[in-house]
Amino acid sequence: MLMMFQDLRDSNSSKFQVSEFILMGFPGIHSWQHWLSLPLALLYLLALSANILILIIINQEATLHQPMYYFLGILAVVDMGLATTIMPKILAILWFNAKAISLPECFAQMYVIHCFVGMESGIFLCMAIDRYIAICQPLRYPSIITESFVLKATMFMALRNSLSTIPVPVFAAQRHYCSQNQIDHCLCTTLGVTSLACDDSKINSIYQLFLAWTLMGSDLGLIILSYALILRSVLKLNSAEAASKALNTCTSHLILIFFFYTVLIVISITHSTEMTVPFIPVLLNVLHNVIPPALNPMVYALKNKELRQGLYKVLKLDIKGK
C-alpha cells in the first residue's frame, strides 16, 4: 500500500514541494498534551486486551460458535485494527515528539482509517440483520443466518470498504502541497491534509460527503429499519416476558450503535463549524477511534449471559447463578 502511494507521489513529484507532513497533535494544548498519553495508552491497552479476550472466549466456548458471536469476533478484529492504525503514532507524538510522517505513510493511514470505520459500520448492519431474522423470522433463522452467510457478508463488507475508499487517499495525493505542511491533528484526516493544498480540493470534500451518505448513511438507515421492524414484531407478542427477552438480546448492540453514530455526527458538526476550543474536534476524533474498541467487548460481556459465562470459565472464576 505504501508503494502505491509512493508511486502516486512520484508521478506527481512536480506538485509536491513538501517531503513530509508534521502532525502537531492537539491544537491549543501543545505545551501539556503529553499528559493525555497516559489515559490514551491505557485505553489502547484495554482495547487490545478486551478484544483478544473476546476472541479467546468465542474460540474456546462451543456454545458461542454461532453467527451472532462470529460477527462479534469480526468486530473485535476490526476494533483492534482501527485502534492500532492510529494509537502507536499518537503515542509516538506525545512521548517522543515524533511528529513527522511521510506523505505515502500519511495517505496510507488515511485509507486504512476509512476502511476500518466503514467496516465497523458494515458489521453493525450485519448484526442488526442477524437480530431481525432471529426475532422476526425465527423459524427461518437457521437456514438464512449460516456460517456461509457470515463469511459472504464479511467478504462483501471488506470489498465494499476497501474499494470505495481508494479514491480518498488517491484524490488527496493528487493535490498540490506547495508550502504548509503542519497539520493541527494527531491523525492524517482528509480535511486536515487537504486544507494544506494550494489548489482546489473541492473533489475531496464532494467524495467525502458521497461516502458518508452512501456507506454510513445507508448502513444507519437499514439498521434503523431493522430495529423498527423488530420493535413492531416485539410489540405484537402477547407475553411481556417474551418481549423483554427478545429486546434484551438487542440492548448491547443498540448501545454500541448509538455511541458509534452519535459521535460520528458530532464530529461532522464540530468540523463544519468554527470551534472556540479547537482541540475538541481533534480529541473527539481520536476518542471515536479508541473508545469503541475498548467499550464494545465490555458492553457485550456485561449484557450477554452466554458471553459472561464464557468469561468466567476462561478466567477460571467459579461464579454460579449469573
N, C-alpha and C positions, 0 to 999 in steps of 0.2 A: 504493500500500500504506500509506504514511504517513497519507494522507487517511482510509483505512478505520479505522485505529486512532485517529486524531484524532476521528472521528465516534463511535467506541465510547467514548472518553474523555468527550466532550461529553455523550453520552446518559446517562452515569453520573457527571456532574460533582459531584453531591451526595456521592458516595462518595469523591472524590479531594480530599484536603486537602494533598497534596504536588504540586508542579508539575513536579518533576524528580527523577530518581534520581542519586545520587553513586556512581560506580564507584571504589572506594578502591584498587583494584589488588591486589597480592599481600599477603594478610593476614600480619601479623607481621614484615614486612620493608619497611615503607613508607619508612623513612629511607634505604635503599640500593637500592630496587627499580629505580631509574633505570639502574643498571649492567646490568640484564637487557636493556635496549633494544638494545644493540649486537648480541648473538647473535640476538635475535628479529628484528631488522631484516635481518640477513644471511640468516637462514632464509627470511624473506619474499621477499627479492630472489632467492634461489636457487630458491625455489618458482616464482616468476613466470618467470624466465629459462629454467629447465629445462623447464617445461611449454610455453612458447612455442616452444622449440627442438624439442620432440617434435612439436608441431603442424606446424611448418615441414618437418620431415623426412618426416612422413607425407604431407603435401601434395605435396612435390616428388618423392618416390620412387614411381614407378608400381608397383613390386613390393610396396609396402606398402598398396596400395589393396585391402585385404582386410578382412572383418568383424572379425577379431581386433584389427587395428590401428585400425579405426574406433572400436571400444569403448575402446581405449586413448586415442584422441584425445578422446572424450567425457569420459573420466575426467580428462584433463588440464584440460578446461574447467571441470569440477566442482571440481577441486582449486584452481584459480585463484580461482573464485568463493568458495569456502569461506574461503581464506586472506584474500582481500580484504574479506570481510564483517567480519572481526574485527581484523586487524592494524593498519589505519590508526587505529582508535580506541585500541587498546592503546598504540601508539607515541605518540599524542597525550597519553595519560595520563602516560606515562613521561617524555616530553620537555618538554611544555608544561603539565603538571598540569591538563589539560583533562578533569576528572573528571565534569562534569555531562553528563547525557543526558536529553532529554525523554522523557516516558512513551511517546508514539507511536513515537519512534525506538527505544526500548528494546524494545517489543513487536515492532516490525518486525525488529530484529536477531535476536530470539529465534526468530521464524518462519523467517527465511532460513537460520539455522544449522541448524535441524531439517530444513529442506528439503534442504540440501546434504549433510548427514551421511546422511540417508535415501537420497539419490540415489547417493552413493558406494557404500553397501551394495548398492543395486539393481544398479549397474553391475558390481560384483564378482560378483553372481549371474549376470548375463548372460554375463560372461566365463567363468564356470565351466560354464555350459550350452554355450557355444561349444566349450570344450575337451572336454567329454563327447561331443558329437556328432562332433567331429573324430577322437577316439581310438576311441570305442566303435562308431560307425556311420560310418566314413569314406566309404563309397560314397554315402551319403545326404547327406553334409555340403553339397555344392554346391547341392542342391535345397532344403535346410532353412535353412541359415545364409546368407541372401542379404542384399543391401543393404536390401531391403524389410523383412526380419526385424529388422535393426539399427534401422531407423527406427521400426518399430512397438514394439519392445521399449523403446527410449529414450523414446518418447512415453508409453507405459504407465507407466514408472517416474516420469517427470516429473509426470504427472497423479496417480499414486498418492501421491507425496510432497507435492505442492503442496496437494492436497485433504485428505489425512489429518492434516496438521499444522496446519491452520487453527484447530482448537479450542484448541491450545496457547496462542497469544497471546490468543485471544478469552476463554478462561477466566481468564487472568492479568489481562486488562484489566477484568474484572468484579469483581475483588477490591476490598476497601476498604482503601486505604492512608492511614491517618489521622495518623501521626506520623513513624515512622522512614523514612528514605529513603537510608541509606547501605548499599551492597552491598559486602561483602568479596570482591570479584571484579573481574576485568578485563572480563567479559562479562555480558550480560543473560541469565543462565541461569534456567530455570524455578524451580529450587529457591531460588536466591539472591533472585529477585524476590518470589516468593510467600511466602517466610519473613518478609517485611516486612508482610504483610497482617494487619489487625486481626481479620478474620473467618475463617471456616473455609475452608482451601484444600485440603481432602481430595479434591475433584473433580479438582484439578490433578494431584495425586500419582497418583490412580487412572488418569487418562488417560495420564499419562507412562508408567506401568507397562504399560498396554494397548498403547501404541505400541511400546514396547521389545519386547514379546513378539510382537506381530502383524507388525511390519515387520522389525526386526533379527533377532528370533528365527526367523521363517520363512525369511528370506534365509540366515542362517547354517545352519539345518537343511538347506535344499536344496543349499547349497554343499558341506556335509559329505557328503550323499548322492551328489552328482555325483562327488566325488573318491573316494568309496568304490567306486562303480561303475567309475571309471577305473582304480583300483588293481586291482580284480578282473579287469578286462579285460587289463591290462598283465601281470599275473602268469600269464595263460594263454598269452602269447606264447612261442614256442619260442626265439626269438633274444634273447640278452641285450642285443645292440646295439640292436635294435628297441625293446626295453623301455626302455632307457636314453634313447633318442632321444625316445620318447613322453613319458616323465616329465620330461625336460629342458624341454619346451615349457610345462610347468605350474609349474616351480620358482619363477620370479619372481612369478607370480600367488599362489602359496601363501605366499611370504614376506610379501607385502603384506597378504593376508587375515589371516594370523596376527597381524601387528602391529596392524592396524586393530581387530580384535575383542578382542584381549587387552587393549589399552589401554582400550577401552570398558568391559570387565568390571572392570578395576582401578579406573577412575574411579567406577563404580557402587558398588563395595565401599567405597572410601575416603569417598565422600559419605554412605554409610549407617552409618558407624561414627565414633566420636569419635577424631579425629586429634590427637596431641600436637604435631605440626607442621602447623598449619592451612593453610599455603601450598602444601603438596604436592598436594592435590586440585585446587587452582586452577591450579598450574603444569602438572600432567598434562593438565588440560582444555585449556589454551592450546596445549601442545605437540601434543596429539592433532589439533588443527585446523590446525597449520602444518607438523609434521614429515612426515606422509604426502604432502602436496602436493610437498614437496621431495624425499622419498625415492622416491616411485613412479616418476618418469621415470628416475632414476639406476639403480634396480634393473633396470628393463626394458632400459635401454641396455647395462648390463653383462652381462645374462644372455641377451639375444636377439641372435643373429648378424645377422639382416637389419636390425634397427634400428641395431645398432652400425655396420654398413657404411654405412647411410644417414647416420649421424652423421659418419663420416669424409668422405663426399662433401660434405656441407653445410659442414663446417669446412675443406674443401679439403686434407685430410690424405691423403698418398699412402702408406697403410699396407696392405701386402699380406699375404695369408696369415692374416688374422684371422677 
